[in-house]
Amino acid sequence: MTILKTYARLWTGNLDQALPLLTELVGAAPDLRLEFGPVELAAIGDFLVIAGPAAAAATLPPATTTVVVSDLDAVHETLSSHGAEITFGPAVGPTGWYLFARHADGSEAEYVQWKPELVERILR
């Protein structure tokens, strides 16, 4: 199992308003932009920008980071062996397979195994 990339999560009410500043700060356009249920997502640099109404955000599992990994099954085993609780998933989403976990210390993260074409396009 390898961590391929991590993203700090930024919540906003309007993705189109948030992206120009981040595009200038990062020096690049978003690598990924999609809608997932009631929210829009954009990956830009080391940020995962999540936009949507507060009510939609309240329904999503809490996490402060998204971690892209090479093998979600191995991560699941490692998390469990260290006393983490899987709070959602594993499930399939538009970018691949993911789960949310509460670590034994109480911190929460999303772990994602991207589809191979995303790894190739964004990380290579």
Secondary structure per residue as TSV (DSSP state, phi and psi in degrees):
chain	resnum	aa	ss	phi	psi
A	1	M	-	360.0	135.1
A	2	T	-	-133.1	139.5
A	3	I	E	-83.0	122.0
A	4	L	E	-92.6	-32.4
A	5	K	E	-167.8	149.7
A	6	T	E	-124.4	148.4
A	7	Y	E	-126.3	132.0
A	8	A	E	-79.3	136.6
A	9	R	E	-90.9	132.6
A	10	L	E	-121.5	127.2
A	11	W	E	-99.0	137.9
A	12	T	E	-145.0	157.8
A	13	G	S	-83.8	-18.0
A	14	N	-	-146.8	108.1
A	15	L	H	-63.2	-41.7
A	16	D	H	-63.6	-29.5
A	17	Q	H	-77.1	-34.2
A	18	A	H	-75.6	-34.0
A	19	L	H	-68.6	-36.4
A	20	P	H	-58.9	-43.5
A	21	L	H	-63.3	-47.7
A	22	L	H	-64.9	-36.8
A	23	T	H	-60.5	-42.3
A	24	E	H	-70.1	-42.9
A	25	L	H	-64.2	-42.3
A	26	V	H	-80.1	-30.2
A	27	G	T	81.5	23.9
A	28	A	S	-157.9	158.8
A	29	A	-	-78.6	164.4
A	30	P	-	-58.7	140.7
A	31	D	S	-77.5	-24.7
A	32	L	E	-152.8	136.8
A	33	R	E	-145.8	129.4
A	34	L	E	-159.0	165.2
A	35	E	E	-103.9	138.5
A	36	F	E	-137.9	100.2
A	37	G	T	63.0	-131.3
A	38	P	T	-84.4	4.6
A	39	V	E	-122.5	157.8
A	40	E	E	-108.1	146.1
A	41	L	E	-127.8	145.1
A	42	A	E	-141.1	131.6
A	43	A	E	-101.4	121.1
A	44	I	E	-141.9	120.8
A	45	G	T	59.0	-124.7
A	46	D	T	-106.0	23.4
A	47	F	E	-114.0	139.7
A	48	L	E	-111.0	107.0
A	49	V	E	-92.0	126.6
A	50	I	E	-119.1	123.5
A	51	A	E	-121.8	140.9
A	52	G	S	164.5	172.6
A	53	P	-	-66.7	154.0
A	54	A	H	-56.4	-35.9
A	55	A	H	-63.3	-36.3
A	56	A	H	-70.0	-42.3
A	57	A	H	-60.5	-36.6
A	58	A	H	-66.7	-20.3
A	59	T	H	-88.4	-11.9
A	60	L	S	-88.8	148.2
A	61	P	-	-60.4	140.7
A	62	P	-	-73.8	140.4
A	63	A	-	-162.6	146.0
A	64	T	S	-101.9	-9.5
A	65	T	E	-147.4	154.6
A	66	T	E	-117.0	130.0
A	67	V	E	-117.4	118.5
A	68	V	E	-89.1	125.4
A	69	V	E	-124.1	162.2
A	70	S	S	-83.0	-23.1
A	71	D	-	-148.7	99.8
A	72	L	H	-66.1	-34.9
A	73	D	H	-61.7	-43.4
A	74	A	H	-65.0	-39.2
A	75	V	H	-63.0	-44.0
A	76	H	H	-56.4	-46.5
A	77	E	H	-62.8	-43.7
A	78	T	H	-65.2	-43.7
A	79	L	H	-58.5	-48.4
A	80	S	H	-61.6	-39.9
A	81	S	H	-68.4	-16.5
A	82	H	T	-106.4	16.4
A	83	G	T	81.6	14.6
A	84	A	-	-75.8	150.8
A	85	E	E	-106.6	126.3
A	86	I	E	-78.7	115.2
A	87	T	E	-94.6	-17.0
A	88	F	E	-159.0	136.0
A	89	G	E	92.3	-168.9
A	90	P	E	-63.8	148.8
A	91	A	E	-145.4	165.2
A	92	V	E	-103.3	132.9
A	93	G	E	-130.2	-173.6
A	94	P	T	-66.3	-21.1
A	95	T	T	-101.3	-10.7
A	96	G	E	147.7	-140.6
A	97	W	E	-108.4	141.8
A	98	Y	E	-149.1	163.2
A	99	L	E	-152.6	159.7
A	100	F	E	-113.5	140.6
A	101	A	E	-136.1	143.2
A	102	R	E	-103.2	115.0
A	103	H	-	-69.9	163.2
A	104	A	T	-57.8	-27.3
A	105	D	T	-83.9	-2.8
A	106	G	S	99.5	-13.3
A	107	S	-	-71.1	153.6
A	108	E	E	-128.6	140.4
A	109	A	E	-144.4	154.8
A	110	E	E	-102.0	135.7
A	111	Y	E	-117.1	132.9
A	112	V	E	-132.0	133.8
A	113	Q	E	-105.0	105.8
A	114	W	E	-67.5	154.0
A	115	K	-	-60.0	145.8
A	116	P	H	-53.8	-37.1
A	117	E	H	-65.8	-30.8
A	118	L	H	-71.9	-42.6
A	119	V	I	-57.1	-47.0
A	120	E	I	-63.9	-43.8
A	121	R	I	-73.8	-39.0
A	122	I	I	-97.7	-35.2
A	123	L	I	-104.6	-7.5
A	124	R	-	-103.9	360.0
